[in-house]
Amino acid sequence: MSSVKEVSRYLIYGISRIIEGIDEGEIERMVEAILEAKDRRILIVGAGRSGFVGRAFALRLMNLGFNVYVSGETITPALEGGDLVVAISGSGVTRTVVVQVEAAKEVGARIIAITSHPESPIGRHADILVVVKGRTKIDAETDYERRQIRGIYDLAPLGTMFELSAMIFLDSVVAELMRRLGLTELDMIRRHPRIH
């Protein structure tokens, strides 16, 4: 058996357990908040690999007909009260994400926070808090003895488990939104960019 396949099985097992642990009530609140924002603006906020996950989610929301933007793009308009922010940060303390969440809160936007740390700044500012467990860089800093002295290395470094779990979770949210909106893959293809 190849080590690549072994790691893949490890990741798939871990992601499955993490997603099973997400609170059903928070999932429902998130889906409802997105549906309620259909005629509002939705801003996706994240940095690094969490930002990549957010960009993928934004593309799917756009495919579903939502008015969605990604933080940092030059065409992103100012938020207004009633708009929705989806903030993605495993640690919940990524400075750029925290600053944007605080600014959005000041103008009256609703905040969905997706994080492994509910007690973090973005967790505290959230109107809807989706806890996606996963080893994050914060947790990794405490692993010195395990890694350096005993020679035990995690197969999913840094925030990998959070990022992969968040990606699969958000794709599952997209599937639920499709169902509730009565849309098909053909509807999404019509809105998919053909010029890059």
VENVEN-V948562 format. One record per residue. N is the residue number from 0. OMEGA is omega in whole degrees, 0 to 359 (* if undefined). Layout:
# VENVEN-V948562
n: {N	N}
omega: {OMEGA	OMEGA}
This chain:
# VENVEN-V948562
n: {0	1	2	3	4	5	6	7	8	9	10	11	12	13	14	15	16	17	18	19	20	21	22	23	24	25	26	27	28	29	30	31	32	33	34	35	36	37	38	39	40	41	42	43	44	45	46	47	48	49	50	51	52	53	54	55	56	57	58	59	60	61	62	63	64	65	66	67	68	69	70	71	72	73	74	75	76	77	78	79	80	81	82	83	84	85	86	87	88	89	90	91	92	93	94	95	96	97	98	99	100	101	102	103	104	105	106	107	108	109	110	111	112	113	114	115	116	117	118	119	120	121	122	123	124	125	126	127	128	129	130	131	132	133	134	135	136	137	138	139	140	141	142	143	144	145	146	147	148	149	150	151	152	153	154	155	156	157	158	159	160	161	162	163	164	165	166	167	168	169	170	171	172	173	174	175	176	177	178	179	180	181	182	183	184	185	186	187	188	189	190	191	192	193	194	195}
omega: {181	179	178	179	178	178	179	178	178	181	181	179	181	179	180	180	180	182	176	182	181	183	181	180	179	176	180	179	179	180	179	180	178	178	179	181	184	180	178	174	175	178	177	183	176	180	178	181	174	175	177	177	179	179	178	178	179	179	181	176	177	177	179	177	178	177	191	180	176	180	177	178	183	181	181	181	175	177	176	175	180	175	185	175	171	182	183	178	179	181	184	182	179	191	182	179	181	180	181	178	179	179	179	179	181	180	176	175	174	185	166	178	175	187	173	187	183	181	182	178	180	176	180	181	188	167	178	185	178	182	177	182	179	178	180	180	178	180	184	181	181	186	186	183	182	184	190	184	184	176	179	182	178	179	179	186	175	185	186	183	177	185	180	179	178	180	181	177	182	174	176	174	178	179	178	177	177	182	184	179	181	181	178	176	178	176	181	180	179	180	183	181	178	179	180	*}
